[in-house]
C-alpha cells in the first residue's frame, strides 16, 4: 500500500512587512524576487500585533492603555511572505493551499500568480495550486492582509458610530472592545496553513450524525452512525475506489469499529453517505452532568491498486438533544423573574426545556471566576 497524499504544514517562520494602503502593489511586493525593506519575523499562526510585540517593536498591549498605542496597525496593510519547497518524493495529482483562518481580508499570490481574494475570520479557504507547484523547487507564498476600513475608530471615543464597522464584516466583535477586552482588531493568519497533496480524490468535511436506541432501562443500547462527506475527484473519467472507515475512542479504550464501501467516483464532487453502528456507546454530556466522551472517525480512500489517495479524520460525540414543552409556562416565567423582558411577553413565555440524553437540564452561559468566586451571566431557560 503506497501513500498518494500528504499534509505539509506551512506554519512556523514567516516574514511580515507593514505598508500604506496599496503601497505594496506599487512596489510589486507579490513578486517572488521582492525583498522586504522593513522585515519583521513572525511565527504563524499569529496576528501582526503579536509579531510586533515578540519582535520588541511595541509595548505589551495588555498593560495599562498600551492597546491605544497600537491603533496605527489597523490603518496599514500587512504583507506576509513564506518560502517553502515540496519534497520530490511528495508527488500527488492535486495540490491545495488550505487556510484554516485569516483575518480579515487577504489577497494571495503563489510564485507571483494571483490566487484570488479571501475574506472572513471564520472560514476555511481552499485554493487549487496544482498547476503552480513543482516538487523540488522553491515556492514563494505572499499574502496582503488588512482590517476593515476605519476599524481603529470603532471603539469608545472613536470617530464612527459604535458597531458600524464591526457589523460590516465577519470578525470577532469583542476585538473592537468589550467590557473584558481592549480594542485590538486582529490582522494576520490566526490559524494553520497547509499544502494538501492528494492522489486524485480528496475527502472534504466529513459530518457525523448519531441516533441513539434506548433499552427498557433508559440506557443507550446502540447508536446508529451516519457519515456524510464529499469526495472530490480530479480524475478525467469514472474511477473505482474503496473507502475505509475506523472508529475508536479518543479519551477511552474500546474495540475499533471498522467498515468499508466500494464505489465509483465521477469527475467533480461526489456526495457520499456511510453507515455503521456503535453498541453500548459512551455518551457525551454537558459540563457538570457527566464525562464528555468523544469518538474519533478515520477515513481513507484507496484506488484499485490499494494506494491511499487521501485520508481525513474528525471527532464526534454520541448524544441526543431534544426540547420538551413546559407544562406551566407562567410558573416558569414567575420563577425566573423575566416578565419585564420583551421576549418573555411575546407569545408563550419560556415554552421549552432542553433535554440531553433524556435528562432535563438548565441551559446557561459561561462563567467567569473572579477572586475565587464564580460570576455567572447570560443565564436563562429556553
N, C-alpha and C positions, 0 to 999 in steps of 0.2 A: 504494500500500500504506500503510494507516494503522495506527498503533500503538494497541492497546487495553490495553496493560499498562504497568506502571511499578513500580520498586522504590525506595521513598522511605526513605532512611536516617533513623533516629531516634537515631543516635549523636550524640555531642557533648555540649553543655552540658545538664545536669540539675541539680536541687536535691535534697539529701537532708536528712533530719532524724531523729535518734535519740530514741526514746521508751521508756518502760517497757512491759512486756508488756500488750497490749490498751489502752494509753493512747490510741493513735491512733484506735481505733474509737470510744472515748468522745468524742474531740474531733471526730469525723467528718472525719478528715483526707482521706478519699476524695472529699469534696465538691469540685466544681470551683472553688468560691469560697474554699476554705481557703487561709490564708496561714501558712506555717511560722513558728514562734516563734523557732527557732534554726537558721536555714538554713545549709547548708554546700554550696558549689559542688562539683560532680562532673562529670567528663568520661567518659561511658560510651563504650566498655566500661571498667568499673572495679569495684573492690571498696571497701567502706567504709573499710577500714584505709588504703588508698592515698589515697583522697579526703581523709581526715583529715590524713594526713601532708603532702599537697600544699597543704592549706589552712593549714599551720603549727600545727595543733591538737595534734599528738602528735609525739614524737621518732622518729627513724629506728629502725624496729623491728629492723633487721638490725645495729644497733650494740650491742655488749655484751649486756645482758639486757633491753633495752627491749621485746622482744616480750612479756615478762611484764607490762608495764605496759598492754598492750592487751587483756587478758583481759575487761575490762568491756564491750568492744564486742560480744562474743558473747552477753552476757546481756541485750542490748536488742533491740528490733525497730527496723528501719530503713525509713523511708518514702522512696520515690523519686518525684519529680514532674517531668513533662515537658509543656510546651505545644507544640503544633505545628498547622500549617494545611496542608491538602491543596490544592494549586493547582486552580483551577476547570477548567483545561484537562485535568486528570487525572480523567477520568470513565469508570470501568470498570463492570462488572456485579457484581464481587465484591471485597471488601476484607478482607485478613487481616493481623493482627498476628503477626509471626514473631519469637520469642525464640530466638536461637541457643544461649544458655546463661545460666541464672540459678543462683544458689547461696544457700541450699539450697532454701528453701521460700518461696513467694510467693503472695499474693492480688493480683488485678489488677482495677482499675476503669478504665473509659473514660467520661468525662463523667458520673461519678457512678454508672454502672451496673456492677454486678459481672460480671466475665467468668469468674470461677472461680478455681481453685487450681492452682498449678504446683509440681512437686516433682522434685528430682533434678538433679545438677550437669551431667550429660552428655546430656540430652535436648533436642531441638529441639521447641519448642511452637508450635502454630499456632492462633490464635483468630479465628473469623469475626466481623468487626465491620461487616459490610455495612450493617446497619440503623442503625448509630450514626454513620457517617461522612457528613458533608455537605461537599463541596468548597467552599472559600472561607470556611469558618467555623473558629473556633478550637476545638481539641480539647484535653482535659486527660487525660493518662495518668498513673495513680498505681499504684505497687506497694508492698506491705507485705512486707518480706523479713526473715527471721530464720534463725539457725542451728538445728541440732538442740539440743533441751533438754539442758542440762548439758555442752555441748561444751567449755566452758572448763575443765572438770575432767578431761577425758580427755587426760592428759599425765603425764609423770613427776612424781610428787609430788601429783597431783590426788586428789580425794576419791572418785572412782569407779574401778572396775576397768579397767585399760588395755584399750582396744578395745571396751568395752561400748557406748559412744555411737557411735563412728565406724562400727561394724558394723551399726547400725540404720538407716542411710540412705546414699544414694549420694553421697559426697563424696570427693575425692582423699584417700586415707588418710594420705599424708605430711604433710598440712596439720595433723594432730593431733600432730606432732612425729615426726621421723625422725632417723637419725644424721647427716644432712647438712642438715636443715631445722628451723627453730624451730617452735613451736606458733603458727600463725596460721591459724585456720579462716576461709576467705573468706566474706563476705556481700556480695552485690551482683549486678550484671548484668555478668558477666565476658566475655560475647561480644556480638556486634552485635544490634541490634533493627531490624526493618524493618516498614514498612507495604507490603504487597504488593497491587498492584492488577492484576486480570486481567479479560479480556473475556468471561468466562463459562465458560472451560475453562482449567484450570491443570495444569501438569506437575509431578508430585511425584517426587522422589528417583530419577532415572534411575540404573540399575545396569548396569555393563558387564561381560560375561564374554567371554574370548577363548580360542580353541583354535588351537594352532599346528600347521601341517602342515610336516613336515621333509623336506628333499630328501636325496639319496643322500650328500651331504657333511655331513649333520647340521647344516645351516644352515636357518634359518627361511625357508621359501619363501612361506608365506601364513598369514594369521591370520583365522580366522572370528570375526566380532564380533557378539555377540548383546546387545541392549539391552532390558532390562526396565524398564518405568515404569508409573506410574499417572497417568491423566488424569482429573481430577475435573471433571465437567460440572455447572454450575448452571442449564443451560437446562431449560425446562419439559418439552420433548419431545426426540425424537431430533434430532441436529444433524450435518450433513455437514461434515467438516473435513479438512484436509491437514496432515500432519506432515512438516516438512523437517528433514533432518539433515546435519551437516557435520563432518568430522574433519580436524584439522590437527595439526602438530607444535607442542608447547609450547616446547621448547628446541632445535629444529632445523627446517629448512625442508624441506617435502615437498609434492607436489601434493595439493590438497584432495580429499577423498573426499566426494561429495555423494550423497544418496539421499532418497527421499520415499515416503510412503504415504498413500493416501486411505482414510478410514474413516468410519463413522457412530457417533457417541457416544450413549450412553444416559444419562439423568439419573443422577447419582451417580458412583461410582468405576468407571472402566474400566481393566482390566488389558491392557496393550499390550506386544507384543514386536516389535522391529525387528531386521533382519539386514543386514549388509554384510560387506565383507572388505577387508583390507589386504594388498597384495602386497609381498613382501620387507620385512616390518616391522622397525623398530628395536626391540630388546628392552630390557626393564628388568632391571637386575642389582643385587644387593645391594651394600652398601658393600665396596669392596676387590676386587670381581670385574669391574667394568665400569661404564659410564655408566648413569644412572637415567633413561633416555629416557621421556618422557610424551607422550601424545596428548591433545588437547582435543576433547571432543564438545560440539557446539552443537545444540540442538533448538529449533524454533519450531513453533507450532501456528496455523494460519490458518483462517478461515472461508471461505465460498464467494465472498465479495467480496474475498478476499485480505487482509483485515485481520488483523494479528498479535494473537492473543488472549493468548499467553503465550510466554515464552522461558526456557530453562534451559540450563546448561552444567555439565560436570564434567570431570575429568581422570582418565586411566587409563593403566596400563602394560600392555604385552604381555609375558607371562611364562608359564612352565609350571612349576608346583611339584609335585613328586612325592616319594614316600618309597620307598626301596629297602630290602629286607630284608638285614641284615648276614649275611655268610657264617659268621662266627665270633663269636658273642655273648660268649663267655667271654674271648676275646682282647681285645675292645673294653673289657670291664669291667676287665681287668687293666691295660691301657694307661692308662686314665683313673683308676685307683685309687679306684673308687667302691664297693667291695664292702661298706663299712660303712654305706652309705645304705639306708634301708628300701626305697626304690623300686627299688633295684638287685637286691635279693634276693627280690623277689616276682615270680614268673613268669620269663620270659626277660629278662635284663638287656640294656638298650640294643639292642633288636632292629632298629632302623631308622636310616637315614641320609637326610637331606634331599638332594634334587637340585633345582637351579634351572636351567631351560633345558637339561636333560640333563647337567648337571655337578654332581658331588657337592660339597657344601660343609659347613663346620663351623659349626654353629649356636652362637651365643654371645650374651651380653647386651651391655649398654652398656659403655663405657669412660670412666673418669674420668681426667683428666690433672692430676697434682699435681707441682709443681716441674719441669715439663717432661717427666715420666715418666708413661706410661700406667699406670693402676691398673685391672686387669681384674677383673670379678666376674660372678657368675651364669653362668659358663661351663659348657657341657655339651653332650653329643651325645645326641640322641634316637634 
